[in-house]
C-alpha cells in the first residue's frame, strides 16, 4: 500500500492555503539557474574569502531561483547544491552578532538579517517542490515530497533560531507552516520515517525523522529564548537532536497531566503555550507536548554539572552548566509567576552598566561620605590605592534611559541605539531613581525584546535597592600589597547601614565554607561564604556570614 494512498483529513488545510510561495516565470535564456551543473560551477567560483560579497551573491541567486519556473526534480537537485554555501555563510556571519551585545552594530544587524533571509529562501525552495508535487494528487513523487518536507522544516527552524538570537518575534506565518508540514506528515504516516542527511557538514545527525525535527522546534520555543544569552541558546540548540527524542506529542485524550506539559495547536500560527481555553480543547488540531521524560533526564545530570561563573572555562559545547539546567528545569516545571503588579511609568532613570562601572561610582560616593570632615577615620589606604586601577575608562558612565513600566521588583526600559553601551542578558545594571545621591539599586538584565528602528526593551529585576563597594581578600589576614583584592558589591536594603543580604563579584569563584577578608571603605571583617544563590558568566551572587563582631570604630 502506498504511503500516500490515504486521503487527507477534511480538517487539514490545503497546502495552497498555508505554504506561501512567490509567483514564478520562465528564466532568461542562458541563465545558470536553469541547470544544476551550471549552479555547481557558479558555487565553486564564489569568493568565499569575502563573506559579505558571497552572502549578497548567494541571496540574490536564491531569490531569483525561487522565482524561476523549473521542473521539480531539477529544482530539488539544484537547491541541494545551495545548502553548503548557506551553511558556510551562516556559520561565519554568526561571529558578527552572537554575543556582540545590543544594540547591534550595522554590520551585525545586516549579518543577522541576511542569515534569516537565506534560511527563509532555502525553505521557500522546498515549499515550492511540496506544493507542485501535492497538486498532482496521487501521481506525485513520494520520496521527493518527504525529503522536501524535512528540509523545509530544517530551514524554518534555522530561521526561528535567527529570530531568537535577535530577540525578536518570528515572522507571521512561520509557525502555521511548521504545524502544517508536521500534520501533513502525521496524516500520511511518514512522520517517523528516517530522512537521510546528505550534507557533509552542518547537521549532526545522519538521519532524522520529521517528528523529531518538529519536536526540536517546539522544544526550542519553550525555553523562554528572550531570557537566555546567545551562548546558552546555541548550546541548547546543539542538544535538540538528542533531547527531542525524550519528548512526546500526543492527542489530548492520551496525555497525562504532568508539570512539564505545553499545548500545541496545529491549526494556529502560534508556538506552544502553557494554558488552553475551553473553545481550543474542541479543536481537532490541539496536541499536548510532554517534556516530563526530558526533565527527569536533565535532573539526573544536574548534580554532576558545574556551576557557570566568570571564572569557569567552557571547553565542551555539549556540557550544560548547572546554572542553565536549573533555569530550564524550573521553567518547564512551573511557569514564571508575576510577584508584583506593573504600572505604567514614563520617566528617565540614571543607569550604569556593568559591575566595574557600578563599583567605581558607588565607591566614589562612599569616599565622599567618609572624608575627614565627617569625623570618620579613613581605613585601608592600600585598598583605596588599588581601587584606582578599577576606574572605568569610559568618559561618561551614567546614561539616561526611558522607562515604560515598573513594579516593586523591576523595570522595563527602552534601550535605544543612541545609548552607547552594549547590553546582554545577565548583565549587572545600577539604577538611580529616587535613591539618595550616589545610591544605586543593583539590578540584573533578565530579558531582551527587539522592537524596530534600533530600539528594544530590556527587563530588569531589582536584586537589592542599595549596594556598597567592597573587596574580597582570600586570606584571613589583610594583605597590604593589594594584589589579591577581588572587587565585589555588598547588597543592602535601602538604608546603606543595614545588614547586607549578600554579595556579588565577577572576578573570582569561591567554594562554600571559604573564609575571606571583606574590606570596605570603613574597615575589614572576616566572613565565610555559605552558598551560591545565582551565577552566570557575568557574576556570582553569594550568601555569607560574619565570623566576628565589628571592630570599634568600623
N, C-alpha and C positions, 0 to 999 in steps of 0.2 A: 504494500500500500504506500502511495506517495506521501511524503511528509506534509505536503500542502493540499492533499485531496479534501481535507475537511474545510467546509466553508467557514468564514469568519463570523463571530458572534454579531447579531443585529445591533448590539450596543456599541460595538467597536467603531471608532471613527474611521473614515476612509483616509488613505494616505494623502490624497489630493487636498483634503481639508486641513491636514496637520503639517505635513512636511513642506516647508516653504522653499521654493526654488525659483530662480530667475528665468525669464524668457530667453530662449536660445535661437541663434540664427546660424546660417552657413558661414564658416570661417573664410577668411581671404585665401585665394588660391596661392599655394606655395607656403602657407603658414606652417611653422614647425609644430604647432599644436595639433595638427591633424593626424600625425603618425607617431607611434610610441618610440620608434627608433630615432627619429629626429629629436624628440624630447630628451631621450637618453644622451644624445650628443650635446644638446644645449646645456643640460645639467652638468655634464662633465667639464664644460668650459666656463662654469660660473667662477667669478673672482672670490673664492671662499675666504681669502685673507682680508677682504674688505666686507665686513659684516653688514654695514649699512647699505652698500650698493647691492650686495647679494640679496638682502632682505627685500629691497624695493623691486628688484627684477623678479624674484620668485612670487611675490604677492601679485604683481601686475600680470604675470603669466598665468597664475591660478585663476585670477578674476576673469581673464579673457577665456581661459579654458572652460570655465563653468558656464560661459555664455555662448559657447560654440556647440552647434549640433554635431553629435558624434554617435556612432554605434556603441551600445553599452559595453560590449566586450573590449572595444578599443579604449573607451574611457576607463574601464577597470584596469587594464594593463598600464595605461599611461599614468593614472593617479597614484598607483603603487610606486612609480618612479619618483614622485614628489615627496614621498614620506621621509627619506633620509635627509634631503636638504632642509626640510621643515624642522626635523628633529635637531639638526645641527644648528640652525638659526635660533630656535627657541632656547637651546642649552646655552649658547653664547650670549644672547641678548639678556638672559636672566641675570647675568652678573651686573647689568646696568641698574637693576631696580630691586633685586632681592636684598633685603636688609639695608637698603640705602637710606631709609627713613623718609618721612613725609613732612612737608610737601615734596613731591618728586621733582627732580630737575627735568628740563625739557627733553634731554636725551633719554632719561629713564622712562619718562611718560611715553615717548614715542616707541621705545623698545617694548614696553608692556602692551601698548595698544596694537602694535604690529604682531606680536606673538598671539594675541587674542584673535585678530583678523585672519592670520594664517590658519589657525585651528578651525575657525568657522568656515573658511573656504575649503579646507580639506573635508570637513563634514558635509559641506554642500555637494561636493562631487559624488560622494557615496549616496546622499539622499536622491540625487538625480537618477542614479542607477536603480535605486529601490523603486521610485515612482514609475520609471519607464517599464521596469520588469513587471511590477504588480498590475500595470494597466493591461498586460497581456493575459490576465486571468490565469488559467491553469497551464498556459504554454510558456511560462517564464522559466528562466534558468535558476533552479532551486539553489544550487551551490553558490552561484553568484550573489543571490539576494542575501543568503545567510552571512556571507563574508562582508557584504556591504553594510548590513545592519550592525554587525560587530564593529566595523571600522567607524561608522558614523557615530556610534556610542563612544568609541575611544576618543574621537576628536571633540565631541560635545563635552565630554568630561574634562579634556585638557582646557577647553575654553572656560569651563566653570572654575578650574584651578586658577586661571589668569584673573578671573573676577575676584576670587578670594585674596589673591596676592595684591590686588589693587584696592582691597576693602570696599568694593562696590557691589551693587546688586547685579545678578545675572541679567542678560538681555531678555526682555519679554519674549515668550515663546519657546525658550530653550528647554525648560522643564516639560512642557507639553510634548515636545518631540521626543525627549528621552523616555517619558512614560509610554508614549505611543509605540515606540520601537520595541520596548520590553513587552508590552501587552500583546503586540502582534506575534512576537516570538513564542510567548506562552500559548496563545491560542492555536498556533500551528505546531506546537510540541517540539520546538527546536531550541528552546531556551537553555537546555542543559547539554547541548552538543558542544564538544570542544572545538574551537576555531583555531587553526594553526596560525602561529605568528611567523610571517615571512621576513620581517625587517631584521637586519643583522644587529642593529643597535637600538637602544631607546626603550624597549619593552622587556621586562624581566622574564615574563612567562613564555614558554614555548607554545602553549595553547591555553585558552581561557574560554569559558562559556559566556554566552550573552547574559545569563542570570548573574553570574559572579561579577561581571563587569558592571551591570546595572546596580547591584548591591554596593559596589565600591563607590559609585557616585552618590547613592543615598547615604551611605555611611559618612562620606566626607562632609555632607551638608549638615550632619547632626552634631558636629564638634564645635559649634559657635565660632566659625572662621574669623569673624571680626574681633574676637578676643584673644587670638593667638599671634605670635610673631611669625615672620616668614620662615625662619629655620624650623619652627615647630610644625607649620603647615607642610613644609616639604618633607619632613621626617614622617609625618603621619601618611602623607600621600604615598611614600615609598613602602608603607606597610599594608596598603589597601588590598593588594592581591591575596595576601595571606589572611587578613582579617575578615574579608568579605565571606570567606567560607565558613566562618564561625557565626554568621548571622542568618536569619530566615525571613523570607517574605511569605506570609500565609494569609488566607482569607479570614474574615472576621470570626466565623464560627469555629475555626481551628486554632485560634490564638489563645494563649494563656496570659493572664493579666500580670505580667512581671513589671518590675520598676523600669527596666530598660526597654521600653516599648515606645515606638513612634507610629503615626498613621500616615499612609501614603495614598493619595487619591490619583489613580491612573488617568482620570479624565480631567485633571486640573492642570494648571500651569504653575504649580507650587511645589516646593521641596517638602520633605516630611515635616509633620507638626506634632506637638505633644497631645493636643486635645482635639476632639471632634464633636460635632453637634448632632442632634437627632436627625436632621434632614440629610446630613452626609452619610450617616450609617445606612441609609437606604440606597445609596449609590452603589451600583454594581462594580464600580472601579475602586472602591475603598479596600485597601490592604493594610495588614499590620506588619511592621518591621520590628523584629525581635532581636535585640542585641545581647540578651542575657548570657548566652554561651561565651561571647566575646568578653563581656565584663568579668565573668568568672576567670577566664584565661589571663586577663591583664591583672586581676587581683592576685593571682598566683605568682606573677612576676614582680609584683610591687616591692616586696621586701628585699629582693636581690638587686634592685635597681639603685643607682647612685643619685644623690640629690644634684640638681643643677645649681651652679653657682658661678660667679665671675672667676673664681679660681680654678674651676674644672676645665679640662680639655676634652672636647668631644673627638674621639678617634674613630668611632664606628657609626655610620649612618643608621644602621639597623637598631641601635640601642636607644631606647627612650628613657629619659630621666624619671626619677621618682616624682619630681615636681609636675611633669607633663602627664604622667599616668594618673596622678591624683586629680588633676583638672578634668581629664577625660572620664574617669570613673565617677567622680562626683556629678559631673554634668549629665551623664547618661542615666544615673540612678535617680536623680532628683532635679527637677527643673529649678533654675535660679529664682528665688523669691525676692520681690522688691520689699526691702525692710522699711523704707521711708517714702512718703508721698512726694511727688515732684510738683514744683510750681514754676511758672514762667518767671524768668529773670533776665531782663535786658540791661546789662551793665558791663563794665570792663573790670577785669581783675589784673593785678600785677602778678606776673608769672615768671618763674625762673626754672630752667630745665636742667636736670642733672644733679647728682649728689655733690660733685665738685663745686659747682657754682653756688648751690644752696648752702653748703658747708661754709664757704668763704663769706657769703653775705650775713649768715647768722652769726658767724664768729666775729665779724666786724661790729655787729650790733652788740654782741656780748662785751667786746672790748670797751665800747663807749660807756656801757653800764658799769664797768669796773675800773674807771680812771681814778687816780689818786684823789680827785676832788670829791669823790663819793665817800671817801673814808675807808674803802675796802682795799686791802692789800692785793697786789697782783702776784699770782703764783705762777710757777712753771715757765720761767723765761725761756728755757730750752725749747719747750713745746711751741711757744709763741714764735720763736725764730723759725722753727721747722714749718709752721703753718704758712709762712710766706711763700713756700715753694708750691703750695696748693692753689695759689691765686689764679683764677681763670684768666685766660689770655684774651677773651672777648672784650671789646671796648664797652659794650653795653649788655649786661647780663639779664636785665629785667625788661619784660615786654608787656604791653597792654593787650589783653586778649578778651574779645567779647564773649559773653555767655548767652545761652538760650534758655536754660532752666537750671534749677538747683534742687537739692534735697539736703536733709541733715547729713547724708552720707557722701555727697559729692556734687559735682557739677558736670554739665555738658557744655563744652567750649567749642567755639567756631574758630578753627585754626586756619588762617589764610596764607596765601603764598607770600604776602608782604612780611610775615613773621619769619626771620631767618633760620632759627634752629630747626633741625630735623628731629621729629618725634617718632617714637616706636612704642608698640605695646610693651608694657613692663617698665617703662622709664619712670624715674622719680621726678616729681614736679613739686615745686614750692609755690603756694598760693598765698598772696597777701590781699585779704579782703577788708574786713572790719577789724583786723587784729591791730594791736599797738605797733607803732613804727618799728620796723626791723623784725617783727614776729611773723613767722611763716607757718602755715599749716602744711604738713607733709602729705603728699598725695601720690598715688600710683595711676599711671595710664592703664585702664582696663580694656578699652576697645577703641577702634578707629572706624570711621564710616566716611567714604569719599562721596562728595556731593557732585559738584560740577564747577566749572570756572576756577579750578585750582583751589577749591575750598573743601574742607572736610571737618567733620565733628570728631572730637575726642571725648571719651567718657572717663572721668577721673574719680577715684574713690579716695576719700579723706581717711588716711591711716591714723593720723594724730593731729589735733588742732594746733600743736606747738612743737618745737624741737630746739635742741641745744647742741652747739658744736662741741665735739669731743674727739678723743683719740684713744685707741687701744694699744697697750704695750704687752706683748706676750711674755711677761715676766712678773713675778711677784714683787719685784723692786723696780722703781723708776729708773729708766736708762737715760742718762743725761745727753748722749750724743744725738738723740733724735732719729737715728737711722731705722729703728724698728717701730716707729709710730704708724698706726693704721687709722686713717680718719674714719669717723662714724658720726652719726646723729642720734642723740638721745630723744626719744619720743615722749612728749609730756602732754598733760591736759592744757587747757587754755592758760592756766597760771604756770609760768615757767618754773616756779618754785615747788610745784607739786612733784610727787614721786614719779619717776619715769616709768613708762609702760613697756619699754623695750628699747632696742637699739637697732639701727640699720647701718651696714657697711657694704663697701663694694670692692674691697681690695684683698680680703683675707678670709679664709674659711677656717672656723674653729669647731672642734668637736665638743659635744656636751661634756660638762664637768671640767672644762678647761678654766684654769684660774688666770685672770688677767688684771692688769692695772688700767683702770679707767681714768683718763685725765681730762679735765675740763679747765676752763679759764679760772675756775675757783679753787682747784686743787686736785688731788689724786686719791682714789679709793680702790680697794680690792673687790673684784666681782668674780662670779662664777657663771659661765654660760650654762643654762638649764635645758633649753631646747630650741629648735628651729621652727619658727612659725610659717615662714614662706621663703622661697628663694627662686631666683632665675639668673640668667646671665648678666643681669644688671645690678642686683643687690641681694643681700641676705638679711632677713628680719629675724633677730634673736630675742628670746626672753632670757633674763638674767636675774641674779640676786646679789645683794651686797654681802660681803663676808665680815664687815666690821662697821662700827658706827662712824659717822663723820667726825673728822678731827676738829678740834676747836678752831673757829675762825673760817672754816671751809664754807 
